[in-house]
Amino acid sequence: MAELVLSALLTVLFEKLASTALKRIARNNGIDAEIKKWQRSLIQIHGVLADASRKEVTSTPVKRWLNDLQHLAYDIDDVLDGWLTEAMQHESTHESEGISNKVRKLIPTCCTNFSRNTSMHDKLYSITAKLKDLVEEKAALGLSLTEDSRPRNNNNINNRRFQSSVVDPSSIVGRQAQKEALLQQLLLLGDEPCDQKFSIVPIVGMGGVGKTTLARLLYDDQHVKDHFELKAWVCVSDEFDSFRISKEIFQSMANKEVSDFNRLQEALRDHVKG
């Protein structure tokens, strides 16, 4: 699904654009303003991805918009990687030549920064223009910010805690392939030795695409029941509370309640080792 790929890819772009190395590149080459435009445009676009993912099923223009966005996101990623790679090459060259930090400060900026060539700026302004077009087009397509993209309040967080593992598999359609792929990962990881004594199988995607449904299907699967001696269903939520989470895990497995955090951790450890 295009929206899942885009959500993950945009997250990577946000991280790269906010990195210290990229900020230094932008500052040294006088492109801070354009980079900030990229960030603002991508934030606006990211906010409507959930709405676009629902509408692409019945709207060809929305599907084309997502496709254009995906291609542009890959282009941006390639450009950023190119700049970061070139910056590291410059750094490596200077270090191999034995230039100290004090000496390098005396060298004119033009000699150590990227060459502000036409190609670099052509790419920069081309991407800025394409992002602007996508932002304008999203408004024309009627794409809007959804609840999935807005900051969650405490009520949203509390409601998520009451989600159970109960599921009716017969009511779920079109998730069998994804379930089987995750099931293989889960069972294989359970058989492999691990220094950390635990393994993680992530289910990644935007809000509303069915991550919890997949988790329920896996939790209720007979292969999982047969493979794992202990199971516990706990909602972590955005508000991380280690005491609450430990308490719910222990209660789910041992059907007991411990109010002291240290005793709870010890009881949980002993029960898992059990």
Secondary structure, 3 states (H helix, E strand, C coil): CHHHHHHHHHHHHHHHHCCHHHHHHHHHCCCHHHHHHHHHHHHHHHHCHHHHHHHCCCCHHHHHHHHHHHHHHHHHHHHHHHHHHHHHHHHHHHHHCCCCHHHHHHCCHHHHCCCCCHHHHHHHHHHHHHHHHHHHHHHHCCCCCCCCCCCCCHHHHHHHCCCCCCCCHHHCCCCHHHHHHHHHHHHHHHHCCCCCCCCCCCCCCCCCCCHHHHHHHHHCCHHHHHHCCCCCCCCCCCCCCHHHHHHHHHHHHHCCCCCCHHHHHHHHHHHHHC
